[in-house]
Amino acid sequence: MTTANLLDFDLDGLAAFCERLGEKRFRAVQLFRWIHQRGQSRFDEMSDLAKTLRAKLQTTAHIAALPVVSMQASADGTIKWLFDVGEGNAVESVFIPESDRGTLCVSSQAGCAVGCRFCSTGHQGFSRNLTTGEIVAQLWYAEHFLRQRFNTDERVISNVVMMGMGEPLQNYGALIPALKVMLDDHGYGLSRRRVTVSTSGVVPMIERLSNDCPVALAVSLHAPTDSLRDGLVPLNRKYPLAELMAACIEYLPKAPRDFLTFEYCMLAGVNDQPEHATQLIELLQTHKRRGLNSKINLIPFNPFPESGLRCADRSTVTAFADRLVAAGFVTTVRKTRGDDIDAACGQLAGDVRDRTQAQTRMRALREQPIAFKPREVTP
């Protein structure tokens, strides 16, 4: 008999499951705390649950951790796990410790269908969406592993970023319950300000997220014009910058912060020149006048052979940042973490049983220069 994986449920979903077993909501709250706050997967160890409920759970439910294929630790303290999600697929999660926070980077898909030129995940192609339970299981395992590793009962992971493998907003149905588990005080109790969804620009889902679960939003921008972004982020052909920026303006009033973050990967000779900085400033200033406050996060590109791209040098990145700051925009340069174990931004690849022939398409693209052809305007 198939049993339910309780990691698939947010608290409301778990309450509905318990109701089907003839149990009241407070039992779901107790069970939720055992699973997420204490990391318990054995029902017979959940001592304050009624024995009758524990007996029911033994035959109707389970708590499915993801098998760990490997774990790597960086010299800077970053830890990367490779989790087996079945059928030849594996996804990666990364823990990044800092003095004032512990951040977990979580995957939402086995692979990614967006196919950004500078992302190693996209070069592997796409197999499938992860379930809610598979998304939550990354946090569930990492949090309780780290508590044991650091010998503490206190929460270790204070921030979650949906910036691992995959485009989170293309797996919306599984994403929202997972976010609610992270935010729930009976679960991980994370602040909305400390849970970030990163998107390459799935415009309709940005609007839905603002209504269903408005957390911090990071937009993978990477180019200041449609003609350049079309060649870097293929999704831009479907949702161009005007639509994306309009969606960001609509999102901001419901966001937990008074700004949105724009990610910008610095690619040598592609998007890092003074004219690109000028175009980016013009784009952001235009939308600032319409109510959009922006923070720009410049990301040094982490090269991988299949991309055919290079990282902008440090002086170029610094000069680009200085121009943005001089124009009045809060700008940071992301510190590369975990690059010695391929855990830095854009390096997560895992193992993907591709269903999209991405490697063939990406190989063809590598032989071509990135297109800068302006869009045709219909009179």
N, C-alpha and C positions, 0 to 999 in steps of 0.2 A: 504493500500500500504506500502511495506517495504521501509524504509528510511535508508540512509547511516549514520553510526556512524562516525563522523569526527575525533574522537580520533584514528580511525584505519589508518589514513593517515599520512605519512611524508609529507614534503612540496611538493615534486614532485607529490605524489599521490593526494594531495589536489588540486594542479594546474590542474591536469588532470580531476579531478571531476568538477572543476569550468569551465574548457574548455567545458565540456559536457553540461554545463548550458549556454554556450555562453558568458562566462566571461574571461577576460584577466588574466594573471598570477599575476599582482600586486594586484588583488582582493583576490587571494589566500593568498598572503603574509599578507594582512590586516586581513583576517579572521584567519589565523594561529596565528598572534600576539594576537588577541582578545581571542582566546581559551587558548593559553599556557602562554603568558606573563601576561594576565589580569585575567585569570581564568573565563571568561564569558561563560555562557552556553545558554543565551537567545539572539536569533538573533535580536530581536527588540531593544536590548540595545547596539548593535554594531553601534554606531552613525555615523561613517564615511563610512559605507558601503551604496551603493546606495539602495534606497527603493525597487527598482525592484529586486535586488539580495536578499535582506532580505525576500522578498515575495517568491522567488523561494526556498530559504533555508527552509522556514517554511513547505513546502510540500515535500521536497526531502531529508532532512537531520535532524540529531539530534546529541546532544553531551551527551553521556551516562555515567554518573558517576556510580561507583559501590556502591551499598547500603552498608552502614557501619553497621555491625552486632554488633560490640563492639569496644571500645577503652580503653586501659589500659595505665596508666602512672607509670613508675618505680620511685623509690626513687632517682635514679641517673639522672633523666630527660629523659630517654629513653621512647618513646611512641610506642605502638604496636596497629595496627588496624587489625581487622578481616573483610574482604570484602566478600560479598555474590556474587558468580559468577554463581549461578543458579544450578538447578537440584541436590540440596543437597550438593553442593560443596562450600567451602569458603577458601580463601587464606589469608595469613598474610603478612603484611609489617611492617617494623620497622624503626623508626627515631632515630638516635643516635647523640645527640649534643655533640660537643667538643669545646674547646676554639678557635680552628682555622678552624673548619669545621662543617658542618652539613651533615651527611651521611644518605641516605635512602637505606634500604635493600629491594629489590623488588623481588617478585615471578614471575616465568615464566610458571608454570604448576600447576594444581590442583593435588597435590601429586607429586610423583616422581617414575619412573620406574627403576632407577638404583639400589636401594635397598642396600645402604651402611649400614653396621652393626651398626654403631655408630650414625646414623641420624634418628631422630624421624619422619621426613617427609617420609623417605623410608619405615618405619614400617607401615605407613598408606596406602601404595599402591599408585596407579595411576588412575586418572579418565580421564583427558584430558589436552591437551595443552590450554593455554590461548591465546586469540586473541591479536593482536597488541593493540587494543583499551583497553583491560583489563590490559595489562602491563602498558601502558601509563597512564591509569586512576589512578593507584596507586600513581604515581608521581604527576599527575594533582591535585588530591584531597589533598595529603599531603602538597604540596608546598603552595597552597592557603589557606588551613586550618591554617598552621603554620604562614603565614603572618598575618592573622587576630588575631591569638592567641598572637603573639608577637607585634602586632600593628606596622607593618613595610611594606613599599613598596619595600624594598630590597629583593633580593633573599635569602631564608633561606637554601635551600638544595644546597650544593656546590658539593657533591659527590653522585654518585649512584653506588651501588654494586648489580649485579645480583647474589645474594647469598641467596635469599629467597627460597621458596618452588620450587623444580623442577630443572632439568638439562637444562640450557638455550640453549645449542647447540643441544638438541633434539627437540627444538621448533624454529628452525633457521628461517623459513619463517616469523614468527611473530616477532622474536627478532630484525632482522636487521632494519625494518622501525621504531621500537620503539627506538633503539639506535640513529637513525638519527634524530628523534624528540628531543631527549635529547641533542644532540650535536648542533643542528641548532641554529644559532644566532637569528633567528626570533622565536625560541621556548624557550628552557631553557638555551641555550648558555653554556653548560658545556664543559669543556676541555676534550679531549680524555684521558688525564692523570688521570682525575677524574671520569671516567666511567669505571668500572671493570666488566668483565664477568668472573665468576667462573665456571670451568668445571671439571668434574671427569675424563675427558680424551677422548672425542669423537674426535678421531684423524682426520678424514676427514673434519670435520667442523672447526677445528682449522685452517687448511690451507685456507678454504673458508673465514673465518673471517678475516684473514690477508689481503685478497684481497678486501673484500667487505666493511669492517668497522673496521680497526685495532684499538681497544681500549686497555686499560690495561687488562692483562690476569693473572688470578690466577688459579693455577692448584691444585686440591685436591689430594695430593700425598699420605700422611698418612702411607706409608710403603716404605722401601728402596729396597725391593726385590719382584720379581714376586710371589714367593711362599707365602709370607705374604700378599701381596696386593690382591691376588686372593680371600682371605678369608674376606677382609675388603671392597674392592671395586669390586663388581662382574664384572664391565665393563672391568677390567684389563684382564680378560680371552679373550676378543675380541681384545683389544688394549693394549698389554703388554708394559712394561716400555721402551723397546728399541724403539718401534714405537712412544710412547708418547714423549719421550725426543727428538727424531729426529724432530717431529712436532714442539716442542718448539724452537729448534734451528732455524728452518725455519721461525718461527713467529717473533722472536726477532728483525730482521732488520726493520720490518715494525711497530713494537710496539712503542707507544709514550714515553716509558721509555727505559733505557738501561739495564733493567733486567726484569725477570719474577718472580712472587711470587709463592712459593710453600707452600701450606697449609698442616700442619701436626698435626692431632688431637692426643693428648697424652693420651694413654690408658694404664692403670696400668697392668704391666706384659705381655703386648701384643707387643707394639712397642716402648717402652720407655727405654730399657736397653742400657748399654754402647755399646754392640755389634751392636745394631740397629743404634746408632749414628755413629759408625765407618763405617757401611755399607752405611749410607746416605751420609757421607762425601766422600766415594769412588765413589758413584754414581754421585754426583754433581761435584766432581773434574774431573772425566772422561769426563763429558760433558762440563765443563768449558774449558778444553783444545780444545774442538771443537767449542767454541764460545758462550756458554750459560752462561750468568751471572745470578746468582740466589740470591733471598732474601727468607729466610725461616721464616715463621710465625707459631710458635708453638701455638696450640690452646688447652687450658685446656678443657677436655671433660666435657660436661654438662650431667650428668647421667639422664636416665629415665628408669623405671622398666623393660620395654620390651627388653632392649638391653642386659642385663646380663653382662654389662661392668662397669668398675670403672675408675675414673679419676686418672691419675698419681699424686702423691703428689708433693707439691711445691718444695721440695729439689731435687726430681728426675727430674722435669722439668728444674730447674735451672742448674743442672749438665749437662743435655742433651744440653741445650743452650750454656753453657760454652765450651763444646767440639766443637760445630759448630763454635763458635766465634774464638776459638783458631786455628781452621783450616782455618780461613780467610773468613768465610761467614757471611754476614750481617744477624743477627737473632733477631727476636722480639718475645715476648710472649704476645699474645693477652690478653688485659684486658677484663675480663668478664663484659658485660653490660646487664642490663635488665633481669638478671636471676630470679629476684623476680616476674616477670610477664611472665616467660617462653619465653623471647624474645632473649635469648643469642644464640650463634652459635650452630646449630644442634638441637635447640629446637622447631623451627617453625613447626607447625603441621596442624593448621586450621581444616577443616572438609572435608573429601574426601570420595566420593562414589566410593570405590575401584572397579576396573574392572579386577584386576590382581591376586587376591587371595594372596596378599602380606602378610597379617597378618598370614595366615596359614603357608606360607613358612618361615617367620621370626620366628614364634614360634618353628618350627622344628629346625631352625638353632641355636636358643638360647640353645637348649638341647645338641648341639654339640660344642666341642672346635673349635676354629678357626684353619683351616687347615694350616699346614706349609710344606706340601708335595712339594718337588721340582718338577719343570716341567720335563717331560720326553723329552730327546733330541734325535731326530731322527738322526741316523748315516748318 
